């Protein structure tokens, strides 16, 4: 019996992972926090933001050999240089992080199946886990980034009525 397509766990091929590990870490962290700030930061309750303030977090994508380091600051996420010992490290394969972002799996399921690990400050780990559990809707839905969907959103941003320059 074969697994349903949604049940398959994909991993980043080793040759690609070898290339990804050669990338400098800061630009990737900057891209990640930009996405987190656009999608996630506005959904976090103020008390969670306060608890994350000044705390250093690392997201480690095991199969891709990538690490993203950032910290909470004033209700936002800020990229930072890699730290020797962040306050919290979350590790999983790319496929599991994607399933977590799409709300196809919850953090507890991934954790108890040893597909997600948390190392460091246990209290901070629980705050992050509970914040993820409380999020509304999927955080990341690939269909919303299809060219037609992006174009439709851009079309809605146009001003109403004709636009004319100064006369």
N, C-alpha and C positions, 0 to 999 in steps of 0.2 A: 504494500500500500504506500502510495506517495503522499507527501505532505501537500496540503493546499498551498497555493502560492503565497498567501499571507502568513503561513506558518514556517516557511523556509527562512533560515537565517543565513544571510549572505555575509561574506567577509571581504574586506579590501584585499585584492590580490597582492601577494608579497612584492612583486616588482614595483607596483604602484606605491605601496607602503614605503618601500625603499626610497623612492623619489620624494614622497611627502615628508619623510623624516629629515630631509636636507633643507627644507624650507625654513627661513628664519621665523622664530615663534611669535614675535610681537605683531607683525601685520595680521596674522591669523587671529590672534587674540582681539585685535582692534575690530576685525570683521565680526567676530562672534559677539562682542559687547554691543556693537551697533545693532545687530539683530535682536539681542536680548532687550535692549532699551526700546526698540520699536514695538516689540511684541509682548514682552513679559513685564518690564518694569512698571508699566501703568496698571497692571492687574494686581500687583503685590500690595497687600495692606500696609499701612504706615508702620505698624509694629514690626513687621518682617523686614521692611527697609531699614528701620532703626537697628535691628539685630544684625543685619548684614553690613552696616556702616563700618568701614575700616577693616573688614575681614577679607582675607585673601583666599580665593577659591581657585582650584585647578580642575579643568575638565580634561581628562585623558582618554583619547580614543585609541584603545589598545591595538586593534587590527590595522589602523592607519599610521600608528606611530606618531600621532599628533598630541600636543599639549597646548592648552589655552589657559593663560593665567590672567585673572582679573580680580578686582575688589569692589565692594559696595561703597558708594560715596554719595551721600545726600539724595537717596532714592533712585540713583542711577548706578550703572555698572561702568567701570573704567578699566581699560586694559592696563596691565602692568608687566614689567619684566619678570621672567621666570624666577621663582623664589626657591630657595633650598627646601624650605618646609612650609608650604601653605597651611592655612588653618583647616582647610577641608579639600580633599581630592575625591572627585567622582570619576570612576573608571568604568568603561563599557566599550563594546564594539560599536562601530558606526551604525550598524543596523538596529541595535538595541536603543541607541540614543534617538534615532529617527522614530522608532515605534513609541518611545516615551513622549517625544514631542508631538506626535500625532494622536496621543492618548489611546493607542491600541494596547498598551501595557501600562500598568501602574508601577511606581517605584518599588512597592513591596514585592510584587510578583517577580520583578527582575532581580531584586536583592536576594530573595529567598531561593531563587533558581541559580544564584551565583553568577548572574549575567551583569549585575551592577554592583560595584563595591564602593564603599565610602570609608575613607581613612582620615583620621585627624579628630577634630573636635566633634564629639558625639552630639552635643546639644545643637551645634550649628547644623550638623547633618540632619537632625530631626526637624529643625526649622525649615530647611530647604525641602526635605521630603514632604512635609505637611503643606508647604506653599505650593509644591507641584501638584499634590492631591487636590488642592482647593481651586485650581485654575478652571475657568469656564471654557468650554469648547476646545477643540484641538488647537494647540498653539501653532502648529505648522501643518498646513494642508497643501501638498504640492500642486493641486489643481488651481489654487488661487494665484500661482505664479506662472501659469501657462501664458504664452504671449497674448492670446485673445483676452484672457481675464485681466491682465495688466493693462492692455490697451483700453478695455472697457472702463476700468477705473480712472485712467487718465482722461478719457473722454468726459467723464462726469465732473472733472475738475475745471473744465473750460467755463469761462464766464458766460452768463446768459445774454442773449441778444448779440447784435453785431458789435464788434470792437473796432473802433477807428482811432487812428493816431490823432495827435493835436492838429487842428486846422489853422 
